[in-house]
C-alpha cells in the first residue's frame, strides 16, 4: 500500500524558502533529522546539533532512501552529485518555516502540554484517547525542544483532526519561543516541580517559565492548570495575561472543575466529577499520578466537545511509554517478578509518585527500589536526594539499591535494614540487583536519563523472560 504524501516536492520550495539543486521529488512521505530512524520517502534535514552536524550524514540519508535533503548554502558544492537537494540559508530556520506552514494549513484542534512532571505520559494518554475520535497526530517520544517541536509540526498531516504537542524547557523564554509555532487552542501545565534548579532561583521562577505556554494560545483559547499545585496562583496569573478566554483546573481540590474523588490503586479505577458530571473509569496503567493527569486529558476532551463518558472509556487502553512507568511481568524461578520501568527521568516529585506506586503493591513479597541520580537540581541536589528517605519508609520499600554520587546521600539517609547496595554508577550496580531478585518481588528502576538506569532494566529483561501467562 502506497504511503500517503505529506508534502509535495514543489510545495516544499516555498515552505522551506529554498532553491532546488538537481531533480524535484514528486512528494515526500515523512520528515527526519536522524538517519537511524529515517524511513524511505522521508525528507532529511541536515540539522547542526551540539555534538554532530547533520551534513555529515546526508549521503547516508540518500543510501537509506531519503526522497531529498535540506542542506545549507555552505555545503551545496560538497553534495552537487546528489539529488534532489533543497538548499537554504539555515537548516534549522527552514525546519521552523515548514513547521509554521504545517500549522497554517491545519484545521486540527491543537493542544500543547508542558510541566515538570508527566508531560510525556499525559500527551500519550491524550493520544490514546483522541485516536478513538479521529485522526490524531502527536509529538513522538519526548520531541519537545528546539528541534523536536518544529519537527513534530512538520510531520502533521493536513488531514489530522487533533494535534498534540509536548513542549519542554531548560531556561526561561524557551517555552515562549516554541509555543508560538504551535498556536494551541488548549494549553496544559501538568505540574510544577523542582527541576532544572541550576537555571532557576526558585519554584516560582520555574512556574513563570512554564506559564509561558499560555502566551501561544489562539484568541479565545483555554488554559488548563493543576489546582493542587503550590504554584497555582502564579500559573493562573500567567494564564490571565494571555489570550485565554477560559481557565480550567484539575486535581483533588474541591475548587477544581475536573476533580478526582477517589482512586483504587489495585483496580486502577478512578472516580471523578468533571464539569458536574460523575464518571468512573479504568486507566490502563497503575498510579494515582496517572489518574490525576487523566483529568487534564478529559478536560481537553470537554473543550473539544467530545462526550466525556466515551472519552473516559478509552483510557483503559492507555499504556505508559518506555521508561515512564511501563509495567511488565517476568518469569523468575518458579514464580513471577514485576518490573516497573521508570528509567527515563526523575525529580523529587516524580520519585515520590513512583514510591507511592510500588507502595500500593500490597501483595508483593518485597518492594525493591533501584534509583539513580536525579540531575539538574542545582546546589540543593544533595539535600533533595537525602530528603526522599522518609518517603521510601512511608511507601514501605523493603530494599534499596542506588547508583551515583548524589544517590549516596539517600542511601545512607535510609534505614539500615533497607540498604541493599550502593555503587558509583548503574553499570557497577547491575550485578547486585540481578542477584537480589526473587519470585514475588516488585522492582522499580528510576533515575534521570543521564544516570543510565535503563541498562539495569534491560539486564533484568534479558535475564528473566516475559511471563506469557501473565497480563502485563
C-alpha positions as a LaTeX table, in Angstrom:
\begin{tabular}{lrrr}
\hline
Residue & $x$ (\AA) & $y$ (\AA) & $z$ (\AA) \\
\hline
Unk1 & 0.00 & 0.00 & 0.00 \\
Unk2 & 1.41 & 3.36 & $-1.07$ \\
Unk3 & 2.12 & 5.74 & 1.79 \\
Unk4 & 0.21 & 9.00 & 1.70 \\
Unk5 & 2.12 & 12.12 & 0.68 \\
Unk6 & 2.89 & 14.54 & 3.49 \\
Unk7 & 4.32 & 17.35 & 1.37 \\
Unk8 & 4.59 & 17.86 & $-2.38$ \\
Unk9 & 8.07 & 18.31 & $-3.76$ \\
Unk10 & 7.07 & 21.53 & $-5.48$ \\
Unk11 & 5.30 & 22.95 & $-2.44$ \\
Unk12 & 8.38 & 22.40 & $-0.30$ \\
Unk13 & 10.35 & 25.01 & $-2.24$ \\
Unk14 & 8.20 & 27.83 & $-0.88$ \\
Unk15 & 7.59 & 26.25 & 2.52 \\
Unk16 & 11.34 & 25.87 & 3.10 \\
Unk17 & 12.32 & 29.12 & 1.35 \\
Unk18 & 14.78 & 27.02 & $-0.63$ \\
Unk19 & 16.32 & 26.74 & $-4.04$ \\
Unk20 & 16.38 & 23.31 & $-5.64$ \\
Unk21 & 19.54 & 21.52 & $-6.74$ \\
Unk22 & 19.08 & 18.56 & $-9.04$ \\
Unk23 & 15.69 & 17.00 & $-9.67$ \\
Unk24 & 12.49 & 17.62 & $-7.75$ \\
Unk25 & 10.77 & 14.82 & $-5.80$ \\
Unk26 & 7.11 & 14.37 & $-6.60$ \\
Unk27 & 6.35 & 14.27 & $-2.89$ \\
Unk28 & 7.75 & 13.22 & 0.48 \\
Unk29 & 6.01 & 10.95 & 2.96 \\
Unk30 & 7.84 & 11.94 & 6.14 \\
Unk31 & 10.37 & 14.29 & 7.75 \\
Unk32 & 13.54 & 13.20 & 9.55 \\
Unk33 & 16.57 & 14.69 & 11.30 \\
Unk34 & 18.11 & 11.31 & 12.21 \\
Unk35 & 19.33 & 8.72 & 9.69 \\
Unk36 & 18.98 & 5.98 & 12.31 \\
Unk37 & 15.20 & 6.28 & 12.18 \\
Unk38 & 14.80 & 7.66 & 8.65 \\
Unk39 & 12.26 & 5.82 & 6.51 \\
Unk40 & 12.29 & 5.62 & 2.70 \\
Unk41 & 10.49 & 8.65 & 1.30 \\
Unk42 & 11.47 & 10.97 & 4.16 \\
Unk43 & 12.88 & 14.45 & 3.67 \\
Unk44 & 16.14 & 14.66 & 5.63 \\
Unk45 & 17.11 & 17.88 & 7.40 \\
Unk46 & 20.87 & 18.25 & 7.97 \\
Unk47 & 20.48 & 19.88 & 11.38 \\
Unk48 & 23.63 & 21.03 & 13.13 \\
Unk49 & 23.39 & 19.87 & 16.74 \\
Unk50 & 25.57 & 20.35 & 19.79 \\
Unk51 & 27.65 & 17.25 & 19.09 \\
Unk52 & 27.12 & 16.45 & 15.40 \\
Unk53 & 26.45 & 18.18 & 12.11 \\
Unk54 & 23.70 & 16.57 & 10.05 \\
Unk55 & 25.61 & 17.37 & 6.87 \\
Unk56 & 27.93 & 14.51 & 7.82 \\
Unk57 & 25.01 & 12.12 & 7.26 \\
Unk58 & 23.48 & 13.44 & 4.04 \\
Unk59 & 24.96 & 10.67 & 1.89 \\
Unk60 & 23.78 & 8.04 & 4.35 \\
Unk61 & 20.28 & 9.54 & 4.24 \\
Unk62 & 20.12 & 9.02 & 0.46 \\
Unk63 & 21.50 & 5.48 & 0.85 \\
Unk64 & 18.61 & 4.75 & 3.19 \\
Unk65 & 16.01 & 6.00 & 0.75 \\
Unk66 & 15.52 & 9.69 & 1.55 \\
Unk67 & 13.34 & 11.46 & $-1.00$ \\
Unk68 & 15.52 & 14.53 & $-0.65$ \\
Unk69 & 17.66 & 16.50 & 1.78 \\
Unk70 & 17.68 & 20.04 & 3.15 \\
Unk71 & 21.21 & 21.44 & 3.34 \\
Unk72 & 22.74 & 24.89 & 3.81 \\
Unk73 & 24.48 & 27.01 & 1.19 \\
Unk74 & 27.89 & 26.34 & 2.68 \\
Unk75 & 27.62 & 22.61 & 1.81 \\
Unk76 & 25.94 & 22.90 & $-1.60$ \\
Unk77 & 29.17 & 22.36 & $-3.53$ \\
Unk78 & 30.08 & 19.28 & $-1.49$ \\
Unk79 & 26.85 & 17.50 & $-2.46$ \\
Unk80 & 26.37 & 18.66 & $-6.06$ \\
Unk81 & 26.38 & 14.99 & $-7.15$ \\
Unk82 & 23.32 & 14.23 & $-5.03$ \\
Unk83 & 19.72 & 14.95 & $-5.95$ \\
Unk84 & 17.28 & 16.27 & $-5.03$ \\
Unk85 & 18.56 & 18.89 & $-2.60$ \\
Unk86 & 16.76 & 21.83 & $-1.05$ \\
Unk87 & 19.44 & 24.45 & $-0.44$ \\
Unk88 & 18.68 & 27.01 & 2.26 \\
Unk89 & 20.41 & 29.71 & 4.26 \\
Unk90 & 19.90 & 27.96 & 7.60 \\
Unk91 & 18.57 & 24.40 & 8.02 \\
Unk92 & 17.11 & 24.97 & 11.50 \\
Unk93 & 15.21 & 28.03 & 10.27 \\
Unk94 & 13.85 & 26.07 & 7.33 \\
Unk95 & 12.58 & 23.33 & 9.63 \\
Unk96 & 10.82 & 26.04 & 11.62 \\
Unk97 & 9.35 & 27.50 & 8.40 \\
Unk98 & 7.98 & 24.09 & 7.48 \\
Unk99 & 6.50 & 23.61 & 10.96 \\
Unk100 & 4.84 & 27.00 & 10.71 \\
Unk101 & 3.41 & 26.14 & 7.31 \\
Unk102 & 2.06 & 22.84 & 8.67 \\
Unk103 & 0.25 & 24.70 & 11.43 \\
Unk104 & $-1.14$ & 27.25 & 8.98 \\
Unk105 & $-2.64$ & 24.63 & 6.70 \\
Unk106 & $-4.07$ & 22.52 & 9.53 \\
Unk107 & $-7.70$ & 22.52 & 10.60 \\
Unk108 & $-6.96$ & 20.35 & 13.62 \\
Unk109 & $-7.89$ & 21.00 & 17.22 \\
Unk110 & $-4.48$ & 21.58 & 18.80 \\
Unk111 & $-3.33$ & 21.14 & 22.40 \\
Unk112 & 0.09 & 21.92 & 23.88 \\
Unk113 & 1.28 & 20.26 & 27.08 \\
Unk114 & 4.13 & 21.13 & 29.43 \\
Unk115 & 5.06 & 20.51 & 33.07 \\
Unk116 & 7.95 & 19.47 & 35.25 \\
Unk117 & 6.38 & 16.04 & 35.67 \\
Unk118 & 4.05 & 14.00 & 33.49 \\
Unk119 & 4.00 & 15.93 & 30.22 \\
Unk120 & 5.02 & 12.99 & 28.01 \\
Unk121 & 2.68 & 10.45 & 29.60 \\
Unk122 & $-0.17$ & 12.99 & 29.59 \\
Unk123 & 0.43 & 13.68 & 25.90 \\
Unk124 & 0.46 & 9.93 & 25.21 \\
Unk125 & $-2.70$ & 9.46 & 27.26 \\
Unk126 & $-4.35$ & 12.17 & 25.19 \\
Unk127 & $-3.17$ & 10.47 & 22.00 \\
Unk128 & $-4.71$ & 7.19 & 23.15 \\
Unk129 & $-8.00$ & 8.96 & 23.81 \\
Unk130 & $-8.30$ & 11.19 & 20.76 \\
Unk131 & $-7.27$ & 8.42 & 18.37 \\
Unk132 & $-10.71$ & 6.92 & 19.06 \\
Unk133 & $-12.42$ & 10.03 & 17.75 \\
Unk134 & $-10.45$ & 10.99 & 14.65 \\
Unk135 & $-7.05$ & 11.13 & 13.00 \\
Unk136 & $-4.62$ & 12.19 & 15.72 \\
Unk137 & $-1.08$ & 13.46 & 15.35 \\
Unk138 & 1.17 & 13.73 & 18.40 \\
Unk139 & 4.79 & 14.52 & 19.16 \\
Unk140 & 6.88 & 11.35 & 19.02 \\
Unk141 & 8.64 & 10.31 & 22.24 \\
Unk142 & 9.86 & 13.47 & 24.01 \\
Unk143 & 10.29 & 15.67 & 20.95 \\
Unk144 & 9.78 & 18.86 & 22.91 \\
Unk145 & 12.81 & 21.08 & 22.25 \\
Unk146 & 14.01 & 23.49 & 19.54 \\
Unk147 & 14.31 & 20.61 & 17.05 \\
Unk148 & 11.50 & 18.39 & 18.29 \\
Unk149 & 8.66 & 20.91 & 18.26 \\
Unk150 & 9.06 & 22.18 & 14.66 \\
Unk151 & 9.83 & 18.61 & 13.53 \\
Unk152 & 6.61 & 17.35 & 15.14 \\
Unk153 & 4.66 & 20.14 & 13.45 \\
Unk154 & 6.28 & 19.46 & 10.07 \\
Unk155 & 5.16 & 15.83 & 10.36 \\
Unk156 & 1.49 & 16.71 & 11.00 \\
Unk157 & $-0.73$ & 15.64 & 8.08 \\
Unk158 & $-3.13$ & 18.24 & 6.75 \\
Unk159 & $-5.90$ & 15.68 & 7.34 \\
Unk160 & $-5.35$ & 15.38 & 11.12 \\
Unk161 & $-8.36$ & 16.19 & 13.28 \\
Unk162 & $-6.35$ & 16.50 & 16.51 \\
Unk163 & $-2.79$ & 17.69 & 17.13 \\
Unk164 & $-1.00$ & 17.11 & 20.45 \\
Unk165 & 2.35 & 18.72 & 21.15 \\
Unk166 & 4.71 & 18.42 & 24.09 \\
Unk167 & 6.83 & 21.43 & 24.99 \\
Unk168 & 9.83 & 21.30 & 27.31 \\
Unk169 & 12.39 & 23.73 & 28.62 \\
Unk170 & 15.69 & 24.22 & 30.41 \\
Unk171 & 15.72 & 28.02 & 30.52 \\
Unk172 & 13.30 & 30.90 & 30.86 \\
Unk173 & 11.96 & 32.03 & 27.49 \\
Unk174 & 12.33 & 28.63 & 25.85 \\
Unk175 & 8.67 & 27.62 & 26.04 \\
Unk176 & 7.53 & 31.00 & 24.70 \\
Unk177 & 9.84 & 30.61 & 21.70 \\
Unk178 & 8.41 & 27.16 & 20.92 \\
Unk179 & 4.70 & 27.54 & 21.61 \\
Unk180 & 4.48 & 30.39 & 19.08 \\
Unk181 & 4.91 & 27.76 & 16.36 \\
Unk182 & 2.19 & 25.53 & 17.81 \\
Unk183 & $-0.55$ & 28.15 & 18.38 \\
Unk184 & $-2.64$ & 25.78 & 20.52 \\
Unk185 & $-6.34$ & 26.05 & 21.23 \\
Unk186 & $-5.65$ & 24.49 & 24.63 \\
Unk187 & $-2.51$ & 24.74 & 26.79 \\
Unk188 & $-1.89$ & 22.49 & 29.80 \\
Unk189 & 0.58 & 22.65 & 32.69 \\
Unk190 & 0.58 & 19.25 & 34.41 \\
Unk191 & 2.71 & 20.09 & 37.45 \\
Unk192 & 5.49 & 22.43 & 38.56 \\
Unk193 & 8.31 & 20.74 & 40.47 \\
Unk194 & 11.93 & 21.49 & 41.49 \\
Unk195 & 13.59 & 20.60 & 38.18 \\
Unk196 & 16.35 & 22.50 & 36.30 \\
Unk197 & 17.15 & 24.34 & 39.51 \\
Unk198 & 20.62 & 25.17 & 38.24 \\
Unk199 & 18.89 & 27.61 & 35.86 \\
Unk200 & 16.16 & 28.93 & 38.20 \\
Unk201 & 16.38 & 30.54 & 41.61 \\
Unk202 & 13.00 & 29.32 & 42.89 \\
Unk203 & 9.93 & 27.21 & 42.23 \\
Unk204 & 8.02 & 30.38 & 41.36 \\
Unk205 & 10.60 & 31.14 & 38.67 \\
Unk206 & 10.01 & 27.67 & 37.20 \\
Unk207 & 6.24 & 28.30 & 37.32 \\
Unk208 & 6.68 & 31.58 & 35.46 \\
Unk209 & 8.66 & 29.77 & 32.76 \\
Unk210 & 6.04 & 27.01 & 32.47 \\
Unk211 & 3.27 & 29.64 & 32.26 \\
Unk212 & 4.88 & 30.88 & 29.04 \\
Unk213 & 2.89 & 28.13 & 27.30 \\
Unk214 & $-0.21$ & 30.28 & 27.64 \\
Unk215 & 1.43 & 33.03 & 25.59 \\
Unk216 & 0.96 & 30.95 & 22.44 \\
Unk217 & $-2.78$ & 30.39 & 22.82 \\
Unk218 & $-5.02$ & 31.48 & 19.99 \\
Unk219 & $-7.64$ & 34.13 & 20.71 \\
Unk220 & $-10.33$ & 32.54 & 22.87 \\
Unk221 & $-8.12$ & 29.61 & 23.84 \\
Unk222 & $-8.27$ & 27.61 & 27.07 \\
Unk223 & $-5.67$ & 27.26 & 29.82 \\
Unk224 & $-5.70$ & 24.12 & 32.00 \\
Unk225 & $-3.82$ & 24.13 & 35.33 \\
Unk226 & $-3.30$ & 21.67 & 38.19 \\
Unk227 & $-5.36$ & 23.11 & 41.08 \\
Unk228 & $-3.34$ & 21.20 & 43.68 \\
Unk229 & $-0.02$ & 22.67 & 42.58 \\
Unk230 & 1.56 & 25.03 & 45.10 \\
Unk231 & 2.35 & 27.43 & 42.26 \\
Unk232 & $-1.27$ & 27.52 & 41.06 \\
Unk233 & $-1.66$ & 31.26 & 41.66 \\
Unk234 & 1.48 & 32.04 & 39.66 \\
Unk235 & 0.25 & 29.87 & 36.79 \\
Unk236 & $-3.18$ & 31.48 & 37.00 \\
Unk237 & $-1.55$ & 34.88 & 36.71 \\
Unk238 & 0.28 & 33.76 & 33.58 \\
Unk239 & $-2.94$ & 32.44 & 32.06 \\
Unk240 & $-4.80$ & 35.66 & 32.88 \\
Unk241 & $-2.19$ & 37.67 & 30.99 \\
Unk242 & $-2.69$ & 35.55 & 27.84 \\
Unk243 & $-5.38$ & 35.38 & 25.17 \\
Unk244 & $-7.16$ & 32.62 & 27.11 \\
Unk245 & $-10.92$ & 33.05 & 27.28 \\
Unk246 & $-11.23$ & 30.36 & 29.97 \\
Unk247 & $-9.02$ & 28.89 & 32.68 \\
Unk248 & $-9.98$ & 25.43 & 33.95 \\
Unk249 & $-8.32$ & 23.41 & 36.69 \\
Unk250 & $-7.97$ & 19.76 & 37.63 \\
Unk251 & $-6.87$ & 17.85 & 40.74 \\
Unk252 & $-8.22$ & 16.75 & 44.11 \\
Unk253 & $-9.18$ & 20.25 & 45.25 \\
Unk254 & $-12.90$ & 20.95 & 45.65 \\
Unk255 & $-12.32$ & 24.10 & 43.61 \\
Unk256 & $-11.24$ & 22.14 & 40.52 \\
Unk257 & $-13.64$ & 21.81 & 37.59 \\
Unk258 & $-12.22$ & 18.33 & 36.99 \\
Unk259 & $-11.90$ & 16.72 & 40.42 \\
Unk260 & $-10.57$ & 13.31 & 41.43 \\
Unk261 & $-12.90$ & 11.90 & 44.08 \\
Unk262 & $-11.18$ & 8.55 & 44.65 \\
Unk263 & $-8.65$ & 6.18 & 43.15 \\
Unk264 & $-8.46$ & 2.41 & 43.55 \\
Unk265 & $-4.77$ & 1.52 & 43.18 \\
Unk266 & $-5.39$ & $-2.22$ & 42.83 \\
Unk267 & $-8.04$ & $-1.99$ & 40.11 \\
Unk268 & $-6.61$ & 1.24 & 38.58 \\
Unk269 & $-10.09$ & 2.77 & 38.71 \\
Unk270 & $-10.70$ & 6.48 & 39.15 \\
Unk271 & $-13.89$ & 8.19 & 40.22 \\
Unk272 & $-14.13$ & 11.82 & 39.22 \\
Unk273 & $-16.50$ & 14.73 & 38.83 \\
Unk274 & $-15.80$ & 16.69 & 35.66 \\
Unk275 & $-17.81$ & 19.84 & 34.97 \\
Unk276 & $-20.57$ & 18.44 & 37.18 \\
Unk277 & $-20.60$ & 15.03 & 35.54 \\
Unk278 & $-19.72$ & 11.98 & 37.67 \\
Unk279 & $-17.52$ & 9.38 & 35.97 \\
Unk280 & $-16.00$ & 6.08 & 36.96 \\
Unk281 & $-13.33$ & 4.68 & 34.63 \\
Unk282 & $-10.35$ & 2.39 & 34.46 \\
Unk283 & $-6.86$ & 3.54 & 33.44 \\
Unk284 & $-4.57$ & 1.06 & 31.71 \\
Unk285 & $-1.63$ & 1.91 & 33.97 \\
Unk286 & $-1.35$ & 1.93 & 37.77 \\
Unk287 & $-0.57$ & 5.06 & 39.72 \\
Unk288 & $-2.55$ & 7.91 & 41.23 \\
Unk289 & $-0.45$ & 10.40 & 39.25 \\
Unk290 & $-1.88$ & 8.91 & 36.05 \\
Unk291 & $-5.38$ & 9.30 & 37.48 \\
Unk292 & $-4.76$ & 12.98 & 38.26 \\
Unk293 & $-3.34$ & 13.66 & 34.80 \\
Unk294 & $-6.26$ & 11.83 & 33.20 \\
Unk295 & $-8.39$ & 14.70 & 34.48 \\
Unk296 & $-6.39$ & 17.13 & 32.36 \\
Unk297 & $-6.89$ & 14.92 & 29.32 \\
Unk298 & $-10.63$ & 14.68 & 29.94 \\
Unk299 & $-10.76$ & 18.46 & 30.33 \\
Unk300 & $-9.20$ & 18.80 & 26.87 \\
Unk301 & $-11.85$ & 16.38 & 25.58 \\
Unk302 & $-14.56$ & 18.56 & 27.14 \\
Unk303 & $-13.15$ & 21.66 & 25.45 \\
Unk304 & $-13.02$ & 19.81 & 22.11 \\
Unk305 & $-16.69$ & 18.80 & 22.58 \\
Unk306 & $-16.15$ & 15.05 & 22.95 \\
Unk307 & $-18.56$ & 13.05 & 25.09 \\
Unk308 & $-16.86$ & 12.58 & 28.47 \\
Unk309 & $-18.17$ & 9.07 & 29.14 \\
Unk310 & $-16.95$ & 7.82 & 25.78 \\
Unk311 & $-13.65$ & 9.61 & 26.28 \\
Unk312 & $-13.12$ & 8.12 & 29.75 \\
Unk313 & $-13.73$ & 4.60 & 28.45 \\
Unk314 & $-10.75$ & 4.90 & 26.09 \\
Unk315 & $-8.30$ & 5.38 & 28.98 \\
Unk316 & $-8.37$ & 1.65 & 29.67 \\
Unk317 & $-6.26$ & 1.33 & 26.51 \\
Unk318 & $-3.51$ & 3.63 & 27.77 \\
Unk319 & $-0.07$ & 2.13 & 28.39 \\
Unk320 & 2.77 & 4.36 & 29.63 \\
Unk321 & 5.70 & 4.85 & 27.26 \\
Unk322 & 9.00 & 3.05 & 27.76 \\
Unk323 & 10.90 & 4.31 & 30.78 \\
Unk324 & 7.90 & 6.19 & 32.19 \\
Unk325 & 6.10 & 3.67 & 34.35 \\
Unk326 & 5.73 & 0.74 & 31.97 \\
Unk327 & 4.95 & $-2.42$ & 33.92 \\
Unk328 & 5.95 & $-5.96$ & 32.94 \\
Unk329 & 5.55 & $-9.40$ & 34.46 \\
Unk330 & 8.61 & $-11.61$ & 34.08 \\
Unk331 & 9.26 & $-15.26$ & 34.83 \\
Unk332 & 11.76 & $-15.95$ & 37.61 \\
Unk333 & 12.41 & $-19.39$ & 39.07 \\
Unk334 & 9.03 & $-20.97$ & 39.77 \\
Unk335 & 7.29 & $-17.64$ & 40.12 \\
Unk336 & 6.90 & $-14.13$ & 38.77 \\
Unk337 & 8.64 & $-10.80$ & 39.06 \\
Unk338 & 7.02 & $-7.41$ & 38.44 \\
Unk339 & 9.26 & $-4.82$ & 36.75 \\
Unk340 & 8.29 & $-1.14$ & 36.76 \\
Unk341 & 10.40 & 0.85 & 34.30 \\
Unk342 & 10.72 & 4.49 & 35.36 \\
Unk343 & 14.24 & 4.87 & 34.00 \\
Unk344 & 13.76 & 7.80 & 31.64 \\
Unk345 & 13.62 & 10.73 & 34.05 \\
Unk346 & 13.49 & 11.68 & 37.71 \\
Unk347 & 13.00 & 14.59 & 40.06 \\
Unk348 & 11.82 & 14.69 & 43.70 \\
Unk349 & 8.15 & 14.97 & 42.74 \\
Unk350 & 8.17 & 12.07 & 40.27 \\
Unk351 & 10.24 & 9.99 & 42.72 \\
Unk352 & 7.57 & 10.36 & 45.40 \\
Unk353 & 4.85 & 9.40 & 42.91 \\
Unk354 & 6.86 & 6.31 & 41.96 \\
Unk355 & 7.31 & 5.36 & 45.63 \\
Unk356 & 3.54 & 5.63 & 46.12 \\
Unk357 & 3.07 & 3.35 & 43.13 \\
Unk358 & 5.16 & 0.48 & 44.50 \\
Unk359 & 3.84 & 1.17 & 47.99 \\
Unk360 & 0.40 & 0.19 & 46.68 \\
Unk361 & 1.72 & $-3.29$ & 45.78 \\
Unk362 & 0.30 & $-4.94$ & 48.88 \\
Unk363 & 0.63 & $-8.48$ & 47.56 \\
Unk364 & 4.34 & $-8.11$ & 46.76 \\
Unk365 & 6.86 & $-10.29$ & 48.58 \\
Unk366 & 9.24 & $-7.34$ & 48.63 \\
Unk367 & 9.15 & $-3.82$ & 47.22 \\
Unk368 & 12.54 & $-3.00$ & 45.73 \\
Unk369 & 13.63 & 0.47 & 44.59 \\
Unk370 & 16.65 & 0.83 & 42.29 \\
Unk371 & 17.48 & 4.51 & 41.98 \\
Unk372 & 19.95 & 6.63 & 40.02 \\
Unk373 & 20.92 & 10.26 & 40.46 \\
Unk374 & 18.36 & 12.99 & 39.84 \\
Unk375 & 20.17 & 15.54 & 37.69 \\
Unk376 & 19.82 & 19.30 & 37.10 \\
Unk377 & 18.75 & 20.06 & 40.68 \\
Unk378 & 21.30 & 22.78 & 41.35 \\
Unk379 & 23.11 & 23.46 & 44.64 \\
Unk380 & 20.42 & 21.80 & 46.78 \\
Unk381 & 20.74 & 18.47 & 44.93 \\
Unk382 & 22.33 & 16.54 & 47.81 \\
Unk383 & 19.66 & 17.63 & 50.29 \\
Unk384 & 16.86 & 16.86 & 47.85 \\
Unk385 & 18.19 & 13.32 & 47.45 \\
Unk386 & 18.59 & 12.71 & 51.19 \\
Unk387 & 15.12 & 14.13 & 51.81 \\
Unk388 & 13.48 & 11.23 & 50.00 \\
Unk389 & 14.35 & 8.77 & 52.80 \\
Unk390 & 11.14 & 9.43 & 54.68 \\
Unk391 & 9.13 & 8.87 & 51.52 \\
Unk392 & 10.78 & 5.47 & 50.99 \\
Unk393 & 9.79 & 4.49 & 54.52 \\
Unk394 & 6.23 & 5.75 & 54.09 \\
Unk395 & 5.86 & 3.66 & 50.93 \\
Unk396 & 7.06 & 0.53 & 52.73 \\
Unk397 & 10.05 & $-0.05$ & 50.44 \\
Unk398 & 11.85 & $-3.18$ & 51.65 \\
Unk399 & 15.12 & $-2.96$ & 49.75 \\
Unk400 & 17.03 & $-0.02$ & 48.26 \\
Unk401 & 19.75 & $-0.04$ & 45.61 \\
Unk402 & 21.33 & 3.22 & 44.48 \\
Unk403 & 23.84 & 4.41 & 41.89 \\
Unk404 & 25.70 & 7.70 & 41.61 \\
Unk405 & 27.30 & 10.26 & 43.93 \\
Unk406 & 24.07 & 12.09 & 44.70 \\
Unk407 & 22.11 & 8.92 & 45.46 \\
Unk408 & 24.76 & 8.04 & 48.04 \\
Unk409 & 23.15 & 10.71 & 50.20 \\
Unk410 & 19.80 & 8.94 & 50.04 \\
Unk411 & 21.31 & 5.51 & 50.56 \\
Unk412 & 22.93 & 6.45 & 53.85 \\
Unk413 & 19.92 & 8.51 & 54.96 \\
Unk414 & 17.66 & 5.47 & 54.52 \\
Unk415 & 17.17 & 2.99 & 57.38 \\
Unk416 & 19.97 & 0.43 & 57.61 \\
Unk417 & 17.60 & $-2.53$ & 57.19 \\
Unk418 & 16.53 & $-1.13$ & 53.80 \\
Unk419 & 20.00 & $-0.80$ & 52.28 \\
Unk420 & 20.82 & $-3.33$ & 49.57 \\
Unk421 & 23.84 & $-1.84$ & 47.79 \\
Unk422 & 25.26 & 1.43 & 46.56 \\
Unk423 & 27.64 & 1.72 & 43.61 \\
Unk424 & 29.31 & 4.54 & 41.71 \\
Unk425 & 27.16 & 4.03 & 38.60 \\
Unk426 & 24.45 & 1.87 & 37.03 \\
Unk427 & 26.93 & $-0.47$ & 35.33 \\
Unk428 & 28.53 & $-1.36$ & 38.65 \\
Unk429 & 25.15 & $-1.77$ & 40.38 \\
Unk430 & 23.68 & $-4.14$ & 37.80 \\
Unk431 & 25.10 & $-7.41$ & 39.20 \\
Unk432 & 23.96 & $-6.70$ & 42.78 \\
Unk433 & 20.39 & $-6.03$ & 41.65 \\
Unk434 & 20.17 & $-9.15$ & 39.49 \\
Unk435 & 21.49 & $-11.32$ & 42.31 \\
Unk436 & 18.94 & $-9.97$ & 44.79 \\
Unk437 & 15.74 & $-10.50$ & 42.79 \\
Unk438 & 13.40 & $-13.34$ & 43.75 \\
Unk439 & 9.88 & $-14.60$ & 42.92 \\
Unk440 & 7.14 & $-12.29$ & 44.16 \\
Unk441 & 9.28 & $-9.13$ & 44.12 \\
Unk442 & 8.20 & $-5.82$ & 42.63 \\
Unk443 & 11.24 & $-3.88$ & 41.42 \\
Unk444 & 11.12 & $-0.29$ & 40.25 \\
Unk445 & 14.01 & 1.31 & 38.35 \\
Unk446 & 14.15 & 5.11 & 38.32 \\
Unk447 & 16.64 & 7.89 & 37.66 \\
Unk448 & 17.38 & 10.75 & 35.33 \\
Unk449 & 18.13 & 9.61 & 31.79 \\
Unk450 & 21.75 & 10.66 & 32.22 \\
Unk451 & 22.09 & 8.19 & 35.09 \\
Unk452 & 21.79 & 5.34 & 32.56 \\
Unk453 & 19.44 & 3.28 & 34.73 \\
Unk454 & 17.82 & 1.84 & 31.59 \\
Unk455 & 20.75 & $-0.57$ & 31.32 \\
Unk456 & 19.57 & $-2.26$ & 34.53 \\
Unk457 & 16.06 & $-2.51$ & 33.10 \\
Unk458 & 17.46 & $-4.24$ & 30.01 \\
Unk459 & 19.64 & $-6.53$ & 32.12 \\
Unk460 & 16.58 & $-7.68$ & 34.08 \\
Unk461 & 14.59 & $-8.24$ & 30.88 \\
Unk462 & 17.47 & $-10.22$ & 29.40 \\
Unk463 & 17.89 & $-12.49$ & 32.41 \\
Unk464 & 14.20 & $-13.01$ & 33.13 \\
Unk465 & 11.89 & $-13.61$ & 30.14 \\
Unk466 & 8.39 & $-12.18$ & 29.84 \\
Unk467 & 5.77 & $-14.34$ & 31.51 \\
Unk468 & 3.45 & $-15.29$ & 28.65 \\
Unk469 & 0.74 & $-16.46$ & 31.05 \\
Unk470 & 0.55 & $-13.20$ & 32.98 \\
Unk471 & $-1.15$ & $-10.00$ & 31.97 \\
Unk472 & 1.36 & $-7.19$ & 31.75 \\
\hline
\end{tabular}
